[in-house]
Amino acid sequence: MTPPSASQIRTPAITTPDTQQTVSFLGELYHLRVTGHETGGAFAVVETTGRRGHGSPMHVHRSASETFVVLEGELRVIVDGREHLAARAAPPCCPRGGPTGSW
């Protein structure tokens, strides 16, 4: 199945802090700025401030790629068994279908 493209969005996905959800995930708060539901499954925008050492365990996204934007500090990302360093202005884009993890 081919995931939807952002160019296929036909209605605006406009959210405000009042309409956005915040969820706890692995001990940190994640702010769901725009959800996949709001974009027809094309993408989501999630913001978090992780403490040193926080990250996600190895997992696979079957239908969507995953991109990180690091505003401060650095993030180590494992993609297909290889470690990469993501820092400010160097966002990694992890392809769908392969194992990824971060800390």
Secondary structure, DSSP 8 states (H G I E B T S, - for coil): -----GGG--S-----TTT-EEEEETTEEEEEEE-TTTTTTS--EEEE---TT----SEE-SS--EE---SSSEEEEEETTEEEEEETT---EE-TTSEEEE-
